[in-house]
Amino acid sequence: MLAFNPFWANYKAVIPPFGIGLGIFGGGNPGGSNLQNTAATSLYSYASSTATAGANLATAVSAMGAAGNASLSYFVGGALQTSVATANSTVYTYQTNATANGTALSTGACLLMSAVGNSTIGLFSGGVSGATYLSLNRIMTYGTGAWSTGTAMTGAGIARTASVGNAQMAIIGAGLVSTTLAKSTKTYTYSGDISSTGANLSIARSTLTGFGTTTAGYFTGGTSSPSTTSPVTVTDIYTYSGSTVTPGTQLTVGVLGLAATGNSTVGVIGGGTSTSGLVATTSVYTYSSNALVSGGNLPAAVNLFQAVSSLPGNF
């Protein structure tokens, strides 16, 4: 399947450079008969649109949350090899390409949350603990690893969301509330610890991903069914000023369980599951033109993983 995948069949073969920095894709589930998670990471160069292997996470894990700044990132929570939720975290330091155990999630084991942040803190939202869907907003202070709890999201607990944002605020979009899909968004303003309701996305879905700039967040992919694999191609652009949602360039083929990262010029979307199975392919989304082209493959096909950036474009 990696030799040819219709996900990118109509895309350009030659990729121009897209700025500096690295995207770090980590963890996830590579499928196979044993359904074992992976600790592997991939370093995606925006300049060359190529991916190479990075340092392994401290734990093989999937369905976690991840956020970071220009120096380091945290991969937090998720599911272990036994499919049991964990509170563990891994710190990834870019300069040394090294990982270490981080501070455990203070509110306990959780999987299927989403995360975003600014230059000083990461916001880890929602998720599932046991059979309980959570509305928690947990705050990680980078460097110290200290956890605190922010004002909870409005409404019911939710999982399988995607988070985007800038230096001032976060937008947590779509997701699954027990057996019901959502298209609503929740907002969190860092200054003042304020949670509120944002504008709806275009369709209800879960297991999507997000990336963005200082002015807008991009929600893409996911599944439109709460109980079956029905991957979608939809991309929504959420403009922070005015809280408006407009259509973005759609994926060529629907994918769920995908991950995304980016810098100030482009977002890189990779991996996940299509109706044909797991994919290792990536696409590069240029913000200024809404153009979508193929990027270099990840080293392995994987889903339910996360990505961060060494040069975030959102703050």
C-alpha positions, 0 to 999 in steps of 0.5 A: 500500500505504501508503493501506491496510495490513492490518497495522494494520487493526483498531487504534484510529485516535486515538492518546493521548500516550505520554510524552516523548523521540524514537525515531530510526529510521535507514538500511535498505533501501526496496526498489524495482528498484535495491535501494538502501539509504537514509541517511534517518532518522525522528524519532518523537515519543512525545508525539504519535505522529508521525514526521518526517524527521531528519538523514541518516546519514553513509552509506546502509546497511542491516543495521547495529547501533545503540545509544545513550544520552540524548545520542547514538547510534551506527549501526555496520557493516551493508551498503553500496549494493554489499551489501558489509559495512562497518565505518563508523559514524555518530554521531547527536547529538540536541540538534543533530539532527546526524550525523557519521562515527564511529569504525570498528568495530575488529574489521572490517566486519560486518553483521547484528549487534544492539546494546543498551547502558546510559548509558555503553557500547553492546554490539554482538553477533554478525553476519556477516563474509564467510561467517563467523558471529561470536560477538564482543561489541564495546564502544563507549564513548559520547562518546570513540568508543573500541572494546574487545572483551568476552568472546564470546557462548557457543556458535557465532557467530550473526547476525540476532539482537535485543538488549535489556537494562538498566543491568546486563546485555544479552540477545541473543536468537534469530537464525541460525547459518549455516542453522539458526534459534535460540531460545536467548538469550545474556546479557552482564553489563557488570560483570565482562565475563561472558557466559553462556546465558539462557532460551530464547524461545518459538520459533526465528526470526531478523531480529526486533527488541527493546525494553524497560524496566529490568525486562524486554525484549520480543522481537517479529516475525522470520521462522520460516524460514532460507531463505524469508520467513515473518514471525511475530507472536510477542512474548516478554517476557524478565524479567531477574530470574529469566530467565523468558520469558512471552507478550506481545501479538502483532503483528496481522500477521507482520513481519521486518526491523523495528526498535523503540525506546521510553521508560520507558512504551512501545515503538514497533515500525515498518517491516519486511516482511510477506507483503504487502511493505514497511510504513511503519506503526508500533505502540505497545506499552504496558508496563503493560497489554500494549496494542498500538495503531497509531502514526503512519506512518514517512515511508517503508517500509523494512526491515533498519534500526535504531532508538534512543531519546533517552530510553531506558527501559531504564536 
